[in-house]
Amino acid sequence: MTAAQPLSATRARILEIATELFYQRGVHAVGVNEITARARASKLSLYRYFPSKEELVTAMLTEHSDRIHAWLERETADAAPGPPRVLAVFDLLISWFAQPGYHGCAVVNTVTDTRADPRTAAIARRHLTRYRGLLERRLHEAGLADTGDPAALARQLLLLIEGASVVTAIDGDPAAGTDARAAAERLLTIR
């Protein structure tokens, strides 16, 4: 085992604990003392990897966004052709919304919690751009891009997804995902 392995394991543990706590309670409600205690790491270790709490938030949000997009790409890549290829994104999210402890989109929560801090807002914009890109690709793969403006349709679908996420987080009822899927299906059939 090299010396770098334990250090990267410590970084990963700090990031994992920070991600969990920030998602559960919000960025401002969680301090670095709590993160280091739960991660069994020193403040020196935390600040070695993340020179400030803002850097930790940035790293957490970037890695979270990357993980979510890889998951969405991977899990919807083999969906049936046509509208089911696009609706597979909704189906996947519906199952996520129903998971115990679902508190909404971590990206939206964090950008709100930080009052759209410029670095956080930039990550959120990139996250939404990637979402629209995925939806546009699925529309093209489904053969639905020729019937209108795929960028506009992808934006409309994204609004349904993010709206359902927020409503689910507030109501605690994942039925909003099913409603968003039904609305998406209607949008796809009128094209």
N, C-alpha and C positions, 0 to 999 in steps of 0.2 A: 504494500500500500504506500503510495507516495504522500508527501506532506500536503499536497494540494487536495487530496480526497477528503480528509477531515474538515478542512476549511470550507470546501464547497458543500459538504454535508451540513455544516453549521449555517451557512448562508441559506441553503434550501429550507432548513428547519425554521429559521427566523422568518423567512418569506411565507412559509406555510402557515405558521401561527399568526402572523400579521394579517394574512389574507382572511383567515377564519374569523379573527376578532373584528377586523374592519367590516367584514360583511355582516356579522351578527349585530354590531353595535354602532358602526360608523367611525370614520377616521378621527373625528374630534373627541370621541368618547373613550378612545383607547390611547394610553401613553406608552412610551418606549419601555418604561419600567415593567409594565405588565407583559409586554411582548417578550422581553429578555427573560423574565422569570418563567413564563410558560415554555419558552424555547430552551430553557436551561443553557443560556448563553450570557456572556457579559455584555455590558454596554459597549465596551471597547470592541468586541466582535461585531456588534450591530453596526457601530459607526465605521468600522473598517470596510464593511461591504456597502453600507448606505450612509454616506456622510451626514445626512439629515433625515428627519422623519419624512420630509417632502420627497426625498430620493427614494425612500422605502415605499411610499405610496405610489410613486411613478413606476418603480420596478414591479410592484404587486399588480397594478392595473395593466401594465403592458403584458406581463406574463399571463394574466387572467384572460385578457382579450385574445392573445395568441392561442391559448388553450381552447377557448370557446370556438374560435373560428376553425381550428383544426378539427375539432369534434364535429361541428356542423358539416364541414366539407366531407369528412370521412363517412359519417353516418347517413348522408343523403346522396352520396355519389352513385349508388347502385339502385336508386328508386326507379320504379317503372316509368317508361316514357310518357310524355304528355303532361297534362295537369298534375298527375300524382307526383311527378318529379319536383314540382314547385311546392305542392302541399306537404311533401315529406318534411320540409323545414318546419312547417307548422306542427305536424305530428310529433316530431322530436321535441319541440318546445313545449307542447301540451304535456308530455310525460315529465319534462323537467319542472314545469310549474306545479305539478302535483306532488313533487318530492317534499317530504317533511323538512321544515326549516327553510323553505324557499322565501326569500325576502326581496325579490325583485332582481333587476339587472344590476350587478355590482358596478358596472361602468356608469350607469345613470345615477345610482346611489352616490357614488364617489364624486362625480362631477357636481352633483347638487350639494353634497356635504362640504365640499371645498369651495363652494360659491364660484364655480367655474374658474378655478385657478388656471392660469394660461397653460401650464404643462398638462394638467389633468384634462382640460378642455380639448387640447390637441390630441390626446390619446382617445378621447371620446369621439371626436370627429373622425379619426382614423378607423375606429371600431365601427361606426355607422357606415362609413364609406365601404369598408370591407363587407358588411352585411348587404348593402345594396349591390355590390359586385357579385356576391354569391347569388343573390336573387336574380340578377340579370343573367348570369351564366345558366342558372336552372331554367329560366324562361327561354333562353336560346336552345338549350338541350331539349326542352319540351316542345320546341317548334312553335312557341307562342310569341316570339319576338317580332315576327313578320307582320303581325296584325295591328301594330301601333307603336307607341313609344315605349320601348322596354325600360328605359331609365325612369320614366314617370310611373310606370306600373310597379317597378321594383320599389320606388319610394313609397307608393301607396301601401304595398305589402309590408314594408318596414314599419310604417305608421301603425298598421294593425298589430304587428308583433310587439312593438314597444308599448303601445297602449294596453295590450292584453297583459304584458308583464307588470306594468304599473298597477292596473286594476287588480290583478291577482295578488300582488304584494299588499295592497291596501285592504281588499276584501277578505283575503285568506281563502278564496274559493277559486280553484283553477278553471272554472267554467268559462272565464273570459277567453282562455285559449281556444276553446271549442267554438265560441262565438266568432273569434277572429278568423279561425279556419273557415267557417261557413261564409263569412264575408269575403275572404280571399277566393274561395271557390266560385262565388258569384262574380267577382271581378274577372276571374279567368274565363268564365263561360260567356261573358258579354263581349269579349274581345273578338 
